[in-house]
């Protein structure tokens, strides 16, 4: 029998925790399990709720730490984990009852260290109801996750199952990216490796939520571009098509943000840098990649 460590990161998620923990504790499947919950310096009632709900559970370990950001909180939880597989869950995401089982079956059947399912949203305050698993949607397939993430990260970590050894093999969460762990980690784990995919929805997140990273678009997009910057700098063997795709997407984010949020025109440097990334050779464009971070800075001041 294999085993799964559930690592739940929490920062001011008091209202969501009862449903999140009920779903995590109720996961279906014949596997050993443990639960590691990292409270990342919450200032609401999250610590008290965690202590109350988890009281008396020998399989659950709560880490209370000062606020360090999602990446550091995730790494702390994985450091405390002991099972061979990781099911990392955001503190306001609800897992489908079959989520871990179907992802574990997919990873084992394909021989992959990473399995990824579909995610969608729910409206807070309304019941979260998952129907029975459609066998066709639970059927595993080989997924080209590396190129999917370079285009647009298709899932957060709540939709994944990760081999714990693989998590550390690629360096764990990148602490240079305090807020966004998903993009960089999934790119590093999926490059030149098999990834198992299932089409079933395995997790849902709130459509709107305070202090959720997806609500801070400027910071999130800048962090995505920083992840691309690090990937390019640290992997000189990336193919020409991969480098071109990475640059086109990164410069495209900067241009679209400037156009939609700041009123930039086609005469701005952001459009011409995007055009250069789209049409020019990567070697000519790469030196300018760091400048795309400036596109989002005014919104963060």
Secondary structure, 3 states (H helix, E strand, C coil): CCEEEEEEEECCCHHHHHHHHHHHHCCCCCCEEEEEEEEECCCCCHHHHHHHHHCCCCCEEEEEECCCCHHHHHHHHHHHCCCCEEEEEECCCEECCCHHHHHHHHHHHHCCCEEEEEEEEECCCCCCCCCCCCCCCCCCEECCHHHHHHHCCCCCHHHEEEEHHHHHHCCCCCCCCCCCCHHHHHHHHHCCCCCEEEEEEEEEEECCCCCCHHHCHHHHHHHHHHHHHHHHHHCCCCCHHHHHHHHHHHHHHHHHHHHHHHCCCCCCHHHHHHHHHHHCCHHHHHHHHHHHHHHHHHHHC
